[in-house]
């Protein structure tokens, strides 16, 4: 039961990990079917599938699975006398499944204006966790939001964003009325999964320059998706929301194009308005 409790804790914290489980055993082996082990991205483990070379190999495979976001099924021979087998003396065989377990993406939309609302409505279809932060309580009334969206109010946008449950699993979209720079400064140092900000290239450049003057490292500024969204020629709020959501899905699926390599092609991006 302890390992199931840890699974809940890790998912609640927004952490992705690998679950390794012995699904079959033939002959002598350290653990039988049902033995489980969680492997975290730093290589630490919870539980065990048997120790020794078997466990070391499973951890190695699990880390590769985490890196590639793929599941695997492996069979291991524990007879050290046979060529290519693990250096163990048990003599049996075990089958191990390795599954990457991820919490649903957590989307934080800073700004309940036209673009933010359209994005929230569309994202609601994806079964993500969604929080919308704004300093206008009237825009966060449950009647205006879909049931999947949680409204988070603060006296300022920064206060509202601080009340959200941002984690390493979060996708943060900044589309505020007048506080994009302040929200970006608040979030930029956090290890979020995605951070994007709407705005023209000029506005984005000015904001980044100000943050750089305040000592924000260049590597943090470079990871901001700005202008935000994929280049689909979007103009209306709904179209811009589509472009942003497409970029978010690409990031979640691990197939988003390199933003810095194609920055010159993004000068007239959908997020390039004077918002």
Long-range contacts (C-beta under 8 A, 24 or more apart in sequence): 2-47, 3-36, 3-38, 3-46, 3-47, 6-38, 6-46, 7-38, 7-101, 10-38, 10-40, 10-101, 11-101, 11-103, 12-103, 13-167, 14-103, 14-106, 14-167, 14-168, 14-169, 14-170, 15-40, 15-41, 15-103, 15-167, 15-168, 15-169, 16-41, 16-66, 16-100, 16-101, 16-102, 16-103, 16-169, 17-41, 17-66, 17-100, 17-101, 18-62, 18-63, 18-65, 18-66, 18-98, 18-99, 18-100, 18-101, 19-98, 19-99, 19-101, 20-49, 20-58, 20-61, 20-62, 20-96, 20-97, 20-98, 20-99, 21-49, 21-96, 21-97, 21-99, 22-49, 22-50, 22-94, 22-95, 22-96, 23-73, 23-95, 23-96, 23-97, 24-94, 24-95, 25-92, 25-93, 25-94, 25-95, 26-92, 26-93, 26-94, 27-90, 27-91, 27-92, 27-93, 28-78, 28-90, 28-91, 28-92, 29-54, 29-78, 29-90, 29-92, 29-93, 29-94, 30-54, 30-90, 31-94, 39-63, 39-66, 41-66, 49-94, 49-96, 50-94, 52-86, 52-88, 53-86, 53-87, 53-88, 54-78, 54-86, 54-88, 54-94, 57-86, 58-96, 58-98, 61-98, 62-98, 65-98, 65-99, 65-100, 66-100, 69-100, 69-254, 70-100, 71-97, 71-98, 71-99, 71-100, 72-97, 72-98, 73-97, 73-98, 74-98, 102-169, 103-129, 103-169, 104-128, 104-129, 105-129, 105-169, 105-170, 105-171, 105-193, 105-248, 105-252, 106-130, 106-131, 106-165, 106-166, 106-167, 106-169, 106-170, 106-171, 107-131, 107-170, 107-171, 107-173, 107-248, 108-132, 108-133, 108-161, 108-164, 108-166, 108-170, 108-171, 108-172, 108-173, 109-133, 109-173, 109-175, 110-134, 110-157, 110-160, 110-161, 110-172, 110-173, 110-174, 110-175, 110-176, 110-179, 110-183, 111-157, 111-173, 111-174, 111-175, 111-176, 111-177, 112-136, 112-139, 112-140, 112-151, 113-139, 113-175, 113-176, 113-177, 113-237, 114-237, 115-175, 115-198, 115-237, 115-240, 115-241, 115-244, 115-275, 116-173, 116-175, 117-144, 117-237, 118-237, 118-238, 118-240, 118-241, 119-173, 119-175, 119-241, 119-244, 119-245, 120-145, 120-146, 120-149, 121-146, 121-241, 122-241, 122-242, 122-245, 123-148, 123-245, 123-248, 124-148, 124-149, 126-249, 131-164, 131-165, 133-157, 133-160, 133-161, 133-163, 133-164, 134-160, 134-176, 135-159, 135-160, 135-179, 136-177, 156-182, 157-182, 157-183, 158-182, 158-183, 158-186, 161-186, 161-187, 162-186, 166-190, 166-192, 167-192, 168-192, 168-193, 169-193, 170-194, 171-248, 171-251, 171-252, 172-196, 173-198, 173-228, 173-244, 173-248, 174-198, 174-228, 175-228, 175-275, 180-207, 180-275, 181-207, 181-210, 181-211, 184-211, 184-224, 185-211, 185-214, 185-216, 188-216, 188-220, 188-221, 188-224, 189-216, 189-220, 193-251, 193-252, 194-225, 194-248, 194-251, 195-223, 195-224, 195-225, 196-224, 196-225, 196-226, 196-228, 196-229, 196-244, 196-247, 196-271, 197-224, 197-225, 197-226, 197-228, 197-271, 198-226, 198-227, 198-228, 198-240, 198-271, 198-273, 198-275, 199-226, 199-227, 199-228, 199-271, 199-272, 199-273, 199-274, 199-275, 200-227, 200-272, 200-273, 200-274, 200-275, 201-227, 201-267, 201-272, 203-274, 203-275, 222-260, 225-259, 226-271, 227-266, 227-267, 227-269, 227-270, 227-271, 227-272, 228-269, 228-270, 228-271, 229-269, 229-270, 229-271, 230-270, 231-265, 231-266, 231-268, 231-269, 231-270, 232-270, 233-270, 234-270, 235-270, 239-270, 240-270, 240-271, 240-273, 243-269, 243-270, 243-271, 244-270, 244-271
